[in-house]
Amino acid sequence: MPKPIPHVLLFLLILSSAYSIIIQCPEIEKEALLLSFKKSLEDPSNLLSSWNTSNCCNWKGVVCSNVTGVVHQLHLQGNGRYSNSSLHGKINPSLLKLKHLKYLDLSRNLFDGRIPSFMGSLTSLEYLNLSGNGFYGKIPPTIGNLSGLHTLDLGGNIRIYYVDDGWHSEEKLEGDSVEWLRGLYQLEHLNMNLVNLTEAAPHWMQVINALPSLVDLRLRSCGLNFNFVPPSDDVNITSLAILDLSSNNFESFPIPNWIFKQSNLIFLDLSGSQFRGPIPTISNITKLQYIDLSFNYLNSPIPDWLYSCKDLEFVSLEYNSLQSRISNAIGNLTSLTTLDISANQLSGEIPRGILNLCKLQELKLSKNMLQGKIPDMPDLFLRELRLSDNNLSGNLPMSMGQLYNLKVLDIENNKMRGVATDSHFANLTKLTSFVASGNYLTLNLSSNWNPPFRLQNLKLGSWNLGSGSHIPSWLETQKSTLGDLDLSNTGISDTVPTWFWNIPFLNISHNQLSGSIPVIGYVGGIYLNSNQFSGHLPRVGNTVLDINLSNNLFFGGISHFLCDLTSKDWRNLNLEGNQLTGEIPNCWMKMPDLAVVNLGLNNFSGSIPNSIGVLKSLFSLNLRNNKLSGQIPVSISNCTELVVMDLSENDLIGNIPRGIGTSLTKLRLLILRSNKLRGTIPWSICLLNSLQIFDLSSNSFSGRIPQCLSNLTAMTVKRNLSDYIGISMIGPTSMYGYNFIDGNFLDSASVVTKGKETHYDTILSLVNNIDLSGNKFSGGIPEELTSLVELKSLNLSRNHLTGSIPKSIGDLKQLESLDLSRNILSGEMPNSFSSLSFLSFFNVSFNNLSGRIPESTQFERMDAWSFVGNYLCGPPLTKKCRGDDDDDVKEGGNEDKYQDDKPEVEWLYVFSSLGYALGLSAFCTTLVFKRSRRVYYRLLECMWDKLYVYYYITCRKLTRRKAQAS
């Protein structure tokens, strides 16, 4: 007989049964969710498939009260806007029927439109997360009515749309005011990442200061600033554990001190916010685990307090101007997994304290001024070691081969010397990237060496490969994985293996490689410049981004090379210095994204095609030293991004198109020398206030030199190397084949200055040059030119200029070269010439200048021929001025300034014969070497000037002697 159930147990069973009946969501809430809310949504992946039973408390994402059964929480987060597992559509106001809803998470879905204002009526909410959707427009201020909120997350909302060339952001959430936040006085977690708060920026800090309970504050990329008012240190917030103010606009302000008084802070991200000045030396932060101050303008040593944060796991201080040494106290940070202090101004040796960081996985110290040897690191578990662009010396430590977990090793551009052997790579089985170009290392591997790794990136530029002049055979073991190979400047003189042409990014430039090139397949960038490749240009695949075939022996036309192309993503094209012929084809519309075009130093003929104007992204155009004719196409004015234009040394005719001045406002280099251009300088040129090299020499321009050239204000600004003339590149295309600084393409140009042609690249940004020589300009030298106070070279020679030299010429204190020769200038030389202390080349010969040459240490060191053909006196001429202690001084005439102790008349015939022979040989040489014809002309002209002077002096001597004899 079964035992009777005790009364207490029976009571509990009855209560449990009753309780299970009670836990049913109210019918009104079920209808609100099922009939209205769900029907307003698109659910392609059936995330809400369980919403079909009678009790909504059992539905996925729905959490009910354990007591009353009312809906308390909705967990409906998706998997991101690019996933199919996300909800679409509109948020239905039926949610208002959920009177007791405390928790609402609709994040990472595809809701779009504006945030419904009725959200502010869900007054029971304590948690609201709408992040990662497509909401845009103004944030409804009614959200400020949710006074019970502890968490508000509106971050990451961007409205996107799809067009032919990819995804584009169109609109973000905006807040023209954040005053509504004051009503959320219980708020602990606030995320407004990517919300545009530019209009609210002046008062954002005061509002945040009214939320004293904040523990987590995230305002990344919100357009915040301090409105030109230094931030106050009087802040009520004391409980912050997470602070993210990255990617804002706090330009010219230091990091506020109140941030470093947050003793509970464990996460701090101020990266990319343009803070300036030192990192504060005093801090209460001791619990910090993550700090990112990268991409600012911080200029102090690394503060000592940082070395005391023993819980730190992540440190990024890259791309600042931090100075001094890395302290050995870095060894205290034993929890550290990532240390990135690259791109600063740190000096000294790599501290041995780093050897204590047993958890360190990423060590990045590139782009500093570190020196000494790389220390042995046998006990570290590094996955990435980046030490490039320093002054490190010595050999690779043998312990490098014991870093079993190493995937990336970057020692590029140091001063390392020595021999790398099999042992250095013995246990690097996980290595995928070895970047070591720009050192003085030698590779000495056994003949049957089989690499333990499979590399994706290998860069050994400038190494001695230890294989004589051949490409190492072991490279073929890597062909299935290699995506980026650099063997530039390694002295190899081999033929290229066929499998090389399938490497996506290949740099074998500056060698002695030869042969023809087959079809180049699916590559992104190929750099074969400065070799001995020959034949017709190869066909290229449709994935090409970058191609540099300059300074080889290619010949023939380029129509098949360009016009059969199917890639629309081509960025850089360099065919300079070959033997290419024919016309430049008119199919540039097939390459609309081209940024760099260099076809200079070839034998192209015909006109510049009009379709060049479709290149709206064109940054640099170099067509110099060809046989191009016709006019400069007006369509070139459509290339509004153009910064460098060099059309020199061709046979172009006509005027300068006015649109060059009105449309190409970013031009910094305009070089049109040695053509057949004519007309006047259009007034629109004066609108080019970024212009720093302006060369119209050796043409047939006429008229007056415009006074408005003083508007070329770039020639009044002092620049440094960081103001390079270049263009930002992305990805492996920014690595080589051209000159680069910090991943930016660096242009180059040939500039005539100081009487010779000089090629500039890395210091091109420092060159300010005006050259109008060899034309037919008339009138005076505009005094306004002397306002261009950073001008380095001014050449107005071989024109028809009249009047006097401006007295303010001495204002051009940075001038290194000044040539005013062969004009009709008159008057005295201004005394302000003595202010030109940097002048190293000077020529005022063959004018009508008179009087004393101003006293100047620069002039005293110059040759007399710089002053001949005038009525000048005084050093460096031998002619004395009136009043000097010399009885032989005579007025009038010009002969005395030419007198010297040269030999008698027989030398006249010698030099005359020599001049004739030299002129004839130069003329004949130009028929063979077309590219150098203008260099020969300049040399010949210089020689002729000197011969003319000597001939004149000698003749005057003979004339005077005959007169005396008679």
PyMOL commands that set and color helices and strands:
alter all, ss='L'
color gray80, all
select helices_A, chain A and resi 7-22+27-40+56-58+93-97+117-121+141-145+179-183+201-208+257-261+304-308+328-332+352-356+398-402+422-425+473-478+498-502+559-563+588-590+610-614+634-638+659-663+683-687+707-711+713-716+721-723+731-734+764-766+783-787+807-811+831-835+857-860+864-866+895-898+906-928+930-965
alter helices_A, ss='H'
color red, helices_A
select strands_A, chain A and resi 41-42+62-64+71-75+88-89+103-105+110-113+127-129+134-135+137-138+151-153+158-163+166-174+189-191+216-218+242-244+267-269+276-277+290-292+297-298+314-316+338-340+362-364+371-372+384-386+391-392+408-410+417-420+433-435+440-443+457-459+484-486+505-507+514-515+525-527+532-535+546-548+553-556+572-574+579-583+596-598+603-606+620-622+627-631+644-646+651-654+669-671+676-679+693-695+700-704+726-728+739-741+744-746+749-753+756-760+769-771+776-779+793-795+800-801+817-819+826-828+841-843+848-852+871-873
alter strands_A, ss='S'
color yellow, strands_A
deselect
rebuild
show_as cartoon
